[in-house]
Amino acid sequence: MNALSQRSSDTTPLIPVLAIVGLGLIGGSFAAALKAAGGAGRILGVGRQPDTLSRAQSLRLIDQAVTLEQALEQADVVMLATPVGAIRSLLETMQPLLRKDTIVTDAGSTKFDVVTAARAVLGSKLSQFVPGHPIAGAEQVGPESADANLFRDRNVVLTPLDETSDDALSRITAAWQLCGARVLNMAPDIHDTVLASVSHVPHFLSSVFMWQVATAEDSDLRLSLAGSGFRDFTRISAGSPEVWRDIFLANRTAVLTELDQVRHALTQAEQALQAGDGPALLDFLERAALARRFWGSRSGLS
């Protein structure tokens, strides 16, 4: 019996009190999804900006805005949905206040650095931590972007430590399943290597290209003529700069390795174009087109 069917026959919420630190797209959508599924009783919101928390409460994503200290006095689960660069300092603040039965998880897009930080600061409370990453998102930011269906049929990667308790892991797994997600367990370094290729570098390239076009002398003319191809390629560059800065820096080694491989592929294609080598260029384009069509049909994300 999965988490969805379990909750349908149990009136007790999976998480009686949930605290979410960071009410942006991911944190807000996690709140909305669990609330819609009946997986959370009370939802507390923690954040730096009172206005953001007020908007989240008016949207009924959270029941109450509280301080981190107040959240830790009540919460059964704490979700850290902040930029990854803030997670270590949050864990340091939380460690002495963390009750022994409170589970902590995160939604950061990099995992090796988060695991390293947790090992450095959580000490005897390391068993209560479940690192995670929902592979879902959009370019929108703020609580207004929250979508209860954001995680449905999407992958969520958990990278539990050897010390992570079975209860903590099963509770967080069930929470994501209630959100409609597919949950996978993976080693942190493997996660970061793979995500550098299929998430981080695409965003890096999209942002670099958007910057190049926007800073050109005739940028207004270029943008006035841009169509759907430009829209699709640059869409993700509109994401939160703070979030993506932290991701690139946290996963710098893997991103740089991937960029080297992209540069090698670009050189191959460029050489074919410079040489006027139609067959070589066609072969390059056909391989890319076939791979993209196959992925789209298999993933349902075409």
C-alpha positions as CSV (number, residue, x, y, z in Angstrom):
1,M,0.0,0.0,0.0
2,N,1.5,3.3,-1.0
3,A,1.3,6.6,0.8
4,L,-1.7,7.8,-1.1
5,S,-3.9,4.8,-0.3
6,Q,-2.6,4.8,3.3
7,R,-3.8,8.3,3.9
8,S,-7.2,7.7,2.4
9,S,-7.9,5.2,5.2
10,D,-6.3,7.2,8.0
11,T,-7.7,10.5,9.4
12,T,-4.5,11.4,11.1
13,P,-2.3,13.6,8.9
14,L,1.1,12.1,7.9
15,I,2.7,15.3,9.3
16,P,0.6,16.9,12.1
17,V,2.7,20.1,12.1
18,L,4.8,21.0,9.1
19,A,7.2,24.0,9.0
20,I,8.4,25.3,5.7
21,V,11.4,27.6,5.6
22,G,11.2,29.5,2.3
23,L,7.8,30.0,0.7
24,G,8.8,30.3,-3.0
25,L,7.9,28.0,-5.8
26,I,9.1,24.8,-4.2
27,G,8.2,25.4,-0.6
28,G,4.8,26.9,-1.5
29,S,4.0,24.0,-3.9
30,F,5.1,21.4,-1.2
31,A,2.7,23.1,1.2
32,A,-0.1,23.3,-1.4
33,A,0.3,19.7,-2.5
34,L,0.4,18.2,1.1
35,K,-2.6,20.4,2.1
36,A,-4.6,19.2,-0.9
37,A,-3.8,15.6,-0.1
38,G,-4.6,15.9,3.5
39,G,-1.0,15.1,4.4
40,A,-0.3,18.0,6.8
41,G,-2.3,19.3,9.7
42,R,-1.0,22.8,10.5
43,I,1.5,24.4,8.2
44,L,3.9,27.0,9.6
45,G,5.8,29.4,7.4
46,V,9.3,30.8,8.1
47,G,11.1,33.4,6.0
48,R,13.2,36.5,5.7
49,Q,10.5,38.8,4.2
50,P,7.3,39.5,6.2
51,D,5.5,40.4,3.0
52,T,6.2,37.1,1.5
53,L,4.9,35.3,4.5
54,S,1.8,37.5,4.6
55,R,1.1,36.7,0.9
56,A,1.6,33.0,1.6
57,Q,-0.9,33.1,4.4
58,S,-3.4,35.1,2.3
59,L,-3.1,32.4,-0.3
60,R,-3.7,29.8,2.4
61,L,-0.4,28.0,1.8
62,I,0.4,28.4,5.4
63,D,-1.7,28.7,8.6
64,Q,0.7,30.9,10.5
65,A,3.9,32.8,10.0
66,V,6.4,32.1,12.8
67,T,10.1,32.5,13.6
68,L,12.4,29.6,13.1
69,E,12.7,29.1,16.9
70,Q,8.9,29.0,17.2
71,A,8.7,26.5,14.3
72,L,11.1,24.2,16.0
73,E,9.1,24.1,19.2
74,Q,6.1,22.7,17.3
75,A,7.1,21.1,14.0
76,D,7.1,17.4,13.3
77,V,8.8,18.0,9.9
78,V,10.8,21.0,8.8
79,M,11.3,21.5,5.1
80,L,14.2,23.8,4.1
81,A,13.2,25.2,0.7
82,T,15.8,28.0,0.5
83,P,18.7,28.6,-1.8
84,V,21.4,25.9,-1.1
85,G,23.8,28.5,0.1
86,A,21.7,29.2,3.1
87,I,21.2,25.6,4.3
88,R,24.4,25.2,6.4
89,S,23.7,28.4,8.5
90,L,20.1,27.2,9.0
91,L,21.3,23.8,10.2
92,E,23.7,25.5,12.6
93,T,21.0,27.6,14.0
94,M,18.6,24.7,14.3
95,Q,20.9,22.1,15.8
96,P,20.7,23.0,19.5
97,L,17.0,23.7,19.2
98,L,16.0,20.6,17.3
99,R,13.7,18.2,19.2
100,K,14.7,14.5,19.0
101,D,11.4,13.6,17.2
102,T,11.6,16.4,14.6
103,I,12.6,15.4,11.0
104,V,14.4,17.9,8.8
105,T,14.6,17.6,5.1
106,D,15.5,20.0,2.2
107,A,14.8,20.6,-1.4
108,G,18.2,21.9,-2.6
109,S,19.3,21.3,-6.1
110,T,22.7,20.1,-5.0
111,K,23.3,17.4,-2.5
112,F,26.9,16.7,-1.8
113,D,27.5,20.1,-0.2
114,V,24.3,19.8,1.8
115,V,25.3,16.4,3.1
116,T,28.7,17.7,4.0
117,A,27.2,20.6,5.9
118,A,24.8,18.3,7.7
119,R,27.7,16.1,8.8
120,A,29.7,19.1,10.0
121,V,27.0,20.7,12.2
122,L,24.2,18.3,13.1
123,G,26.2,15.9,15.3
124,S,24.0,13.4,17.2
125,K,20.9,14.7,15.4
126,L,22.2,13.6,11.9
127,S,19.8,10.7,12.0
128,Q,16.9,13.1,11.7
129,F,18.0,14.6,8.4
130,V,16.8,13.5,5.0
131,P,18.4,15.4,2.1
132,G,16.2,15.6,-1.0
133,H,15.7,17.3,-4.4
134,P,12.4,17.5,-6.3
135,I,13.2,17.6,-10.0
136,A,10.5,19.9,-10.9
137,G,10.2,23.7,-11.2
138,A,9.4,26.7,-13.3
139,E,10.8,30.1,-13.9
140,Q,8.2,31.7,-11.6
141,V,9.2,32.8,-8.1
142,G,7.3,33.8,-4.9
143,P,4.3,32.2,-3.2
144,E,2.0,33.1,-6.1
145,S,3.8,30.6,-8.2
146,A,2.8,27.7,-5.9
147,D,1.2,24.8,-7.7
148,A,-0.3,21.8,-5.9
149,N,0.3,19.7,-9.0
150,L,3.9,20.7,-9.5
151,F,5.4,17.4,-8.3
152,R,2.8,15.1,-9.8
153,D,4.5,12.4,-11.9
154,R,7.9,14.1,-11.3
155,N,11.0,12.5,-9.8
156,V,12.1,13.4,-6.3
157,V,15.6,12.2,-5.4
158,L,16.4,11.5,-1.8
159,T,20.1,11.1,-0.8
160,P,19.8,9.6,2.7
161,L,22.9,9.3,4.9
162,D,24.0,6.0,6.5
163,E,22.9,7.6,9.8
164,T,19.4,8.6,8.5
165,S,16.8,6.8,10.5
166,D,14.4,4.5,8.7
167,D,11.4,6.3,10.2
168,A,12.7,9.7,9.0
169,L,13.3,8.3,5.5
170,S,9.9,6.6,5.3
171,R,8.1,9.7,6.5
172,I,9.7,12.0,3.9
173,T,9.2,9.3,1.2
174,A,5.5,9.1,2.0
175,A,5.2,12.9,2.0
176,W,6.6,13.2,-1.5
177,Q,4.4,10.3,-2.6
178,L,1.4,12.2,-1.3
179,C,2.5,15.1,-3.6
180,G,2.2,12.6,-6.5
181,A,5.9,12.3,-7.0
182,R,8.1,9.3,-7.9
183,V,10.8,8.9,-5.2
184,L,14.3,7.6,-5.9
185,N,17.2,7.1,-3.6
186,M,20.7,8.0,-4.8
187,A,24.2,8.8,-3.6
188,P,24.8,12.6,-3.3
189,D,27.8,12.6,-5.6
190,I,26.0,10.7,-8.4
191,H,23.0,13.1,-8.0
192,D,25.2,16.1,-8.5
193,T,27.1,14.7,-11.5
194,V,23.9,13.8,-13.3
195,L,22.0,17.0,-12.4
196,A,24.9,19.1,-13.6
197,S,24.3,17.6,-17.1
198,V,20.6,17.7,-17.4
199,S,19.6,20.7,-15.2
200,H,22.5,23.0,-14.1
201,V,24.3,23.3,-17.4
202,P,21.1,23.9,-19.5
203,H,20.3,26.8,-17.2
204,F,23.8,28.1,-17.4
205,L,23.8,28.1,-21.2
206,S,20.3,29.6,-21.4
207,S,21.4,32.4,-19.1
208,V,24.6,33.1,-21.0
209,F,22.8,33.1,-24.3
210,M,20.1,35.5,-22.9
211,W,22.8,37.8,-21.6
212,Q,24.6,37.8,-25.0
213,V,21.4,38.8,-26.8
214,A,20.2,41.3,-24.2
215,T,23.6,43.1,-24.3
216,A,23.9,43.3,-28.1
217,E,23.8,46.8,-29.6
218,D,20.7,45.8,-31.6
219,S,19.1,43.8,-28.7
220,D,15.7,45.6,-29.1
221,L,15.5,44.6,-32.8
222,R,16.5,41.0,-32.0
223,L,14.0,40.6,-29.2
224,S,11.2,42.1,-31.3
225,L,11.7,39.3,-33.9
226,A,12.3,36.5,-31.4
227,G,9.8,33.6,-31.7
228,S,9.0,30.3,-30.1
229,G,12.5,28.8,-30.4
230,F,14.0,31.7,-28.6
231,R,11.2,31.6,-26.0
232,D,11.7,27.9,-25.3
233,F,15.5,28.1,-25.1
234,T,15.6,31.1,-22.8
235,R,12.6,30.4,-20.6
236,I,14.6,28.9,-17.7
237,S,17.0,31.9,-17.6
238,A,14.1,33.8,-15.9
239,G,14.5,31.7,-12.8
240,S,15.7,33.1,-9.4
241,P,19.3,34.5,-9.9
242,E,20.1,33.9,-6.2
243,V,19.0,30.3,-6.3
244,W,21.0,29.5,-9.4
245,R,24.1,31.4,-8.3
246,D,24.2,29.1,-5.2
247,I,23.6,26.0,-7.4
248,F,26.4,26.8,-9.8
249,L,28.9,27.6,-7.0
250,A,27.9,24.5,-4.9
251,N,28.2,22.1,-7.9
252,R,31.0,24.0,-9.6
253,T,33.3,21.1,-10.3
254,A,30.6,19.0,-12.0
255,V,29.3,22.0,-13.9
256,L,32.7,22.9,-15.2
257,T,33.3,19.3,-16.3
258,E,30.0,19.3,-18.2
259,L,30.9,22.6,-19.8
260,D,34.1,21.2,-21.1
261,Q,32.2,18.4,-22.8
262,V,29.6,20.8,-24.2
263,R,32.5,22.9,-25.5
264,H,34.0,19.8,-27.2
265,A,30.6,19.1,-28.9
266,L,30.2,22.7,-30.0
267,T,33.7,22.6,-31.5
268,Q,32.8,19.5,-33.5
269,A,29.6,21.1,-34.9
270,E,31.4,24.4,-35.5
271,Q,34.2,22.7,-37.5
272,A,31.6,21.0,-39.7
273,L,29.9,24.4,-40.4
274,Q,33.3,26.1,-41.0
275,A,34.3,23.4,-43.5
276,G,30.9,23.5,-45.2
277,D,30.6,19.8,-44.5
278,G,26.9,19.2,-45.1
279,P,27.0,15.4,-44.4
280,A,28.8,15.8,-41.1
281,L,26.5,18.7,-40.0
282,L,23.4,16.6,-41.0
283,D,24.7,13.6,-39.0
284,F,25.2,15.8,-36.0
285,L,21.7,17.3,-36.2
286,E,20.0,14.0,-36.9
287,R,21.6,12.4,-33.9
288,A,20.5,15.2,-31.7
289,A,16.9,15.3,-33.2
290,L,16.4,11.5,-32.8
291,A,17.7,11.6,-29.2
292,R,15.4,14.5,-28.3
293,R,12.3,12.8,-29.9
294,F,13.1,9.5,-28.1
295,W,13.5,11.3,-24.7
296,G,10.3,13.3,-25.3
297,S,8.2,10.2,-26.1
298,R,9.6,8.2,-23.2
299,S,9.4,10.9,-20.6
300,G,6.0,12.5,-21.7
301,L,7.7,15.9,-21.5
302,S,7.8,16.6,-25.2
